[in-house]
């Protein structure tokens, strides 16, 4: 996956990342903040900043699609992990 930071003042570009099974869905980039806008999950899963649901828990996701009116910000320089199932995340980096 090729990602770069958005310079201040520019509209963020949405991106999509997918993971089959548990593990890292979106890789961390030092100094960047990931903002999650949508999550699709094939099984109930914990979305967090460390593997197996550890670190900061961002959301407990049921099966199906979840679209957020307000994005879920992830701590700066942190990645996004899923504890189970197949997961697709739409996000932008700021």
Biotite code that builds the C-alpha atoms (Angstrom):
import biotite.structure as struc

atoms = struc.array([
    struc.Atom([0.000, 0.000, 0.000], chain_id="A", res_id=1, res_name="UNK", atom_name="CA", element="C"),
    struc.Atom([1.419, 3.366, -1.004], chain_id="A", res_id=2, res_name="UNK", atom_name="CA", element="C"),
    struc.Atom([0.455, 6.250, 1.293], chain_id="A", res_id=3, res_name="UNK", atom_name="CA", element="C"),
    struc.Atom([1.743, 9.750, 1.838], chain_id="A", res_id=4, res_name="UNK", atom_name="CA", element="C"),
    struc.Atom([0.757, 12.513, 4.223], chain_id="A", res_id=5, res_name="UNK", atom_name="CA", element="C"),
    struc.Atom([-1.509, 15.315, 3.104], chain_id="A", res_id=6, res_name="UNK", atom_name="CA", element="C"),
    struc.Atom([0.065, 18.759, 3.464], chain_id="A", res_id=7, res_name="UNK", atom_name="CA", element="C"),
    struc.Atom([-1.800, 21.046, 5.855], chain_id="A", res_id=8, res_name="UNK", atom_name="CA", element="C"),
    struc.Atom([-4.827, 22.764, 4.334], chain_id="A", res_id=9, res_name="UNK", atom_name="CA", element="C"),
    struc.Atom([-5.525, 20.182, 1.621], chain_id="A", res_id=10, res_name="UNK", atom_name="CA", element="C"),
    struc.Atom([-8.650, 18.047, 1.435], chain_id="A", res_id=11, res_name="UNK", atom_name="CA", element="C"),
    struc.Atom([-7.785, 14.497, 2.576], chain_id="A", res_id=12, res_name="UNK", atom_name="CA", element="C"),
    struc.Atom([-7.882, 11.695, 0.024], chain_id="A", res_id=13, res_name="UNK", atom_name="CA", element="C"),
    struc.Atom([-9.907, 8.663, 1.068], chain_id="A", res_id=14, res_name="UNK", atom_name="CA", element="C"),
    struc.Atom([-8.220, 5.276, 0.878], chain_id="A", res_id=15, res_name="UNK", atom_name="CA", element="C"),
    struc.Atom([-9.292, 1.667, 1.391], chain_id="A", res_id=16, res_name="UNK", atom_name="CA", element="C"),
    struc.Atom([-7.447, -1.161, 3.157], chain_id="A", res_id=17, res_name="UNK", atom_name="CA", element="C"),
    struc.Atom([-8.518, -4.798, 3.588], chain_id="A", res_id=18, res_name="UNK", atom_name="CA", element="C"),
    struc.Atom([-7.339, -7.700, 5.743], chain_id="A", res_id=19, res_name="UNK", atom_name="CA", element="C"),
    struc.Atom([-8.295, -11.374, 5.590], chain_id="A", res_id=20, res_name="UNK", atom_name="CA", element="C"),
    struc.Atom([-8.346, -12.691, 9.166], chain_id="A", res_id=21, res_name="UNK", atom_name="CA", element="C"),
    struc.Atom([-6.935, -11.022, 12.251], chain_id="A", res_id=22, res_name="UNK", atom_name="CA", element="C"),
    struc.Atom([-4.026, -8.594, 12.011], chain_id="A", res_id=23, res_name="UNK", atom_name="CA", element="C"),
    struc.Atom([-2.942, -5.193, 10.787], chain_id="A", res_id=24, res_name="UNK", atom_name="CA", element="C"),
    struc.Atom([-5.441, -3.535, 8.451], chain_id="A", res_id=25, res_name="UNK", atom_name="CA", element="C"),
    struc.Atom([-3.812, -0.101, 8.077], chain_id="A", res_id=26, res_name="UNK", atom_name="CA", element="C"),
    struc.Atom([-0.082, 0.346, 8.676], chain_id="A", res_id=27, res_name="UNK", atom_name="CA", element="C"),
    struc.Atom([1.110, 3.147, 10.922], chain_id="A", res_id=28, res_name="UNK", atom_name="CA", element="C"),
    struc.Atom([3.129, 6.018, 9.512], chain_id="A", res_id=29, res_name="UNK", atom_name="CA", element="C"),
    struc.Atom([5.150, 8.153, 11.911], chain_id="A", res_id=30, res_name="UNK", atom_name="CA", element="C"),
    struc.Atom([3.571, 11.573, 12.426], chain_id="A", res_id=31, res_name="UNK", atom_name="CA", element="C"),
    struc.Atom([0.306, 10.761, 10.607], chain_id="A", res_id=32, res_name="UNK", atom_name="CA", element="C"),
    struc.Atom([-3.190, 10.403, 12.056], chain_id="A", res_id=33, res_name="UNK", atom_name="CA", element="C"),
    struc.Atom([-5.560, 7.887, 10.436], chain_id="A", res_id=34, res_name="UNK", atom_name="CA", element="C"),
    struc.Atom([-9.263, 8.783, 10.501], chain_id="A", res_id=35, res_name="UNK", atom_name="CA", element="C"),
    struc.Atom([-11.632, 5.833, 9.895], chain_id="A", res_id=36, res_name="UNK", atom_name="CA", element="C"),
    struc.Atom([-14.817, 6.673, 7.979], chain_id="A", res_id=37, res_name="UNK", atom_name="CA", element="C"),
    struc.Atom([-16.316, 3.212, 7.235], chain_id="A", res_id=38, res_name="UNK", atom_name="CA", element="C"),
    struc.Atom([-15.781, -0.367, 8.426], chain_id="A", res_id=39, res_name="UNK", atom_name="CA", element="C"),
    struc.Atom([-17.085, -3.538, 6.767], chain_id="A", res_id=40, res_name="UNK", atom_name="CA", element="C"),
    struc.Atom([-16.668, -6.777, 8.734], chain_id="A", res_id=41, res_name="UNK", atom_name="CA", element="C"),
    struc.Atom([-17.480, -10.417, 7.917], chain_id="A", res_id=42, res_name="UNK", atom_name="CA", element="C"),
    struc.Atom([-17.516, -11.330, 11.628], chain_id="A", res_id=43, res_name="UNK", atom_name="CA", element="C"),
    struc.Atom([-17.779, -9.434, 14.900], chain_id="A", res_id=44, res_name="UNK", atom_name="CA", element="C"),
    struc.Atom([-14.359, -7.916, 15.592], chain_id="A", res_id=45, res_name="UNK", atom_name="CA", element="C"),
    struc.Atom([-12.480, -5.498, 17.813], chain_id="A", res_id=46, res_name="UNK", atom_name="CA", element="C"),
    struc.Atom([-10.763, -2.642, 15.985], chain_id="A", res_id=47, res_name="UNK", atom_name="CA", element="C"),
    struc.Atom([-7.755, -1.434, 17.971], chain_id="A", res_id=48, res_name="UNK", atom_name="CA", element="C"),
    struc.Atom([-4.228, 0.009, 17.807], chain_id="A", res_id=49, res_name="UNK", atom_name="CA", element="C"),
    struc.Atom([-2.452, -3.291, 18.628], chain_id="A", res_id=50, res_name="UNK", atom_name="CA", element="C"),
    struc.Atom([-2.849, -6.897, 17.480], chain_id="A", res_id=51, res_name="UNK", atom_name="CA", element="C"),
    struc.Atom([-5.481, -9.194, 19.051], chain_id="A", res_id=52, res_name="UNK", atom_name="CA", element="C"),
    struc.Atom([-7.613, -6.306, 20.325], chain_id="A", res_id=53, res_name="UNK", atom_name="CA", element="C"),
    struc.Atom([-4.868, -4.813, 22.485], chain_id="A", res_id=54, res_name="UNK", atom_name="CA", element="C"),
    struc.Atom([-3.801, -1.198, 22.825], chain_id="A", res_id=55, res_name="UNK", atom_name="CA", element="C"),
    struc.Atom([-6.514, 1.415, 22.470], chain_id="A", res_id=56, res_name="UNK", atom_name="CA", element="C"),
    struc.Atom([-9.861, -0.108, 21.473], chain_id="A", res_id=57, res_name="UNK", atom_name="CA", element="C"),
    struc.Atom([-11.347, 2.083, 18.729], chain_id="A", res_id=58, res_name="UNK", atom_name="CA", element="C"),
    struc.Atom([-14.577, 0.136, 18.161], chain_id="A", res_id=59, res_name="UNK", atom_name="CA", element="C"),
    struc.Atom([-16.365, -3.165, 18.678], chain_id="A", res_id=60, res_name="UNK", atom_name="CA", element="C"),
    struc.Atom([-17.759, -3.927, 15.228], chain_id="A", res_id=61, res_name="UNK", atom_name="CA", element="C"),
    struc.Atom([-20.679, -6.244, 14.474], chain_id="A", res_id=62, res_name="UNK", atom_name="CA", element="C"),
    struc.Atom([-21.016, -8.172, 11.221], chain_id="A", res_id=63, res_name="UNK", atom_name="CA", element="C"),
    struc.Atom([-21.877, -5.857, 8.318], chain_id="A", res_id=64, res_name="UNK", atom_name="CA", element="C"),
    struc.Atom([-21.176, -2.280, 7.283], chain_id="A", res_id=65, res_name="UNK", atom_name="CA", element="C"),
    struc.Atom([-20.785, 0.697, 9.607], chain_id="A", res_id=66, res_name="UNK", atom_name="CA", element="C"),
    struc.Atom([-20.641, 4.196, 8.159], chain_id="A", res_id=67, res_name="UNK", atom_name="CA", element="C"),
    struc.Atom([-19.644, 7.008, 10.496], chain_id="A", res_id=68, res_name="UNK", atom_name="CA", element="C"),
    struc.Atom([-21.007, 10.549, 10.286], chain_id="A", res_id=69, res_name="UNK", atom_name="CA", element="C"),
    struc.Atom([-17.900, 11.665, 12.146], chain_id="A", res_id=70, res_name="UNK", atom_name="CA", element="C"),
    struc.Atom([-14.713, 9.704, 11.522], chain_id="A", res_id=71, res_name="UNK", atom_name="CA", element="C"),
    struc.Atom([-12.906, 7.770, 14.266], chain_id="A", res_id=72, res_name="UNK", atom_name="CA", element="C"),
    struc.Atom([-9.448, 9.303, 14.750], chain_id="A", res_id=73, res_name="UNK", atom_name="CA", element="C"),
    struc.Atom([-6.599, 6.932, 15.569], chain_id="A", res_id=74, res_name="UNK", atom_name="CA", element="C"),
    struc.Atom([-3.702, 8.073, 17.754], chain_id="A", res_id=75, res_name="UNK", atom_name="CA", element="C"),
    struc.Atom([-0.907, 9.753, 15.783], chain_id="A", res_id=76, res_name="UNK", atom_name="CA", element="C"),
    struc.Atom([1.673, 7.237, 14.499], chain_id="A", res_id=77, res_name="UNK", atom_name="CA", element="C"),
    struc.Atom([-0.577, 4.246, 15.380], chain_id="A", res_id=78, res_name="UNK", atom_name="CA", element="C"),
    struc.Atom([-1.788, 1.511, 13.031], chain_id="A", res_id=79, res_name="UNK", atom_name="CA", element="C"),
    struc.Atom([-5.230, -0.139, 12.898], chain_id="A", res_id=80, res_name="UNK", atom_name="CA", element="C"),
    struc.Atom([-5.750, -3.825, 13.732], chain_id="A", res_id=81, res_name="UNK", atom_name="CA", element="C"),
    struc.Atom([-8.677, -6.240, 13.599], chain_id="A", res_id=82, res_name="UNK", atom_name="CA", element="C"),
    struc.Atom([-9.085, -9.166, 16.008], chain_id="A", res_id=83, res_name="UNK", atom_name="CA", element="C"),
    struc.Atom([-11.134, -11.454, 13.710], chain_id="A", res_id=84, res_name="UNK", atom_name="CA", element="C"),
    struc.Atom([-12.892, -11.902, 10.378], chain_id="A", res_id=85, res_name="UNK", atom_name="CA", element="C"),
    struc.Atom([-12.322, -10.192, 7.056], chain_id="A", res_id=86, res_name="UNK", atom_name="CA", element="C"),
    struc.Atom([-12.276, -6.414, 7.414], chain_id="A", res_id=87, res_name="UNK", atom_name="CA", element="C"),
    struc.Atom([-12.305, -3.519, 4.946], chain_id="A", res_id=88, res_name="UNK", atom_name="CA", element="C"),
    struc.Atom([-11.694, 0.006, 6.243], chain_id="A", res_id=89, res_name="UNK", atom_name="CA", element="C"),
    struc.Atom([-12.186, 3.295, 4.402], chain_id="A", res_id=90, res_name="UNK", atom_name="CA", element="C"),
    struc.Atom([-10.052, 6.057, 5.891], chain_id="A", res_id=91, res_name="UNK", atom_name="CA", element="C"),
    struc.Atom([-8.056, 9.186, 5.261], chain_id="A", res_id=92, res_name="UNK", atom_name="CA", element="C"),
    struc.Atom([-4.753, 10.422, 6.660], chain_id="A", res_id=93, res_name="UNK", atom_name="CA", element="C"),
    struc.Atom([-4.258, 13.850, 8.148], chain_id="A", res_id=94, res_name="UNK", atom_name="CA", element="C"),
])
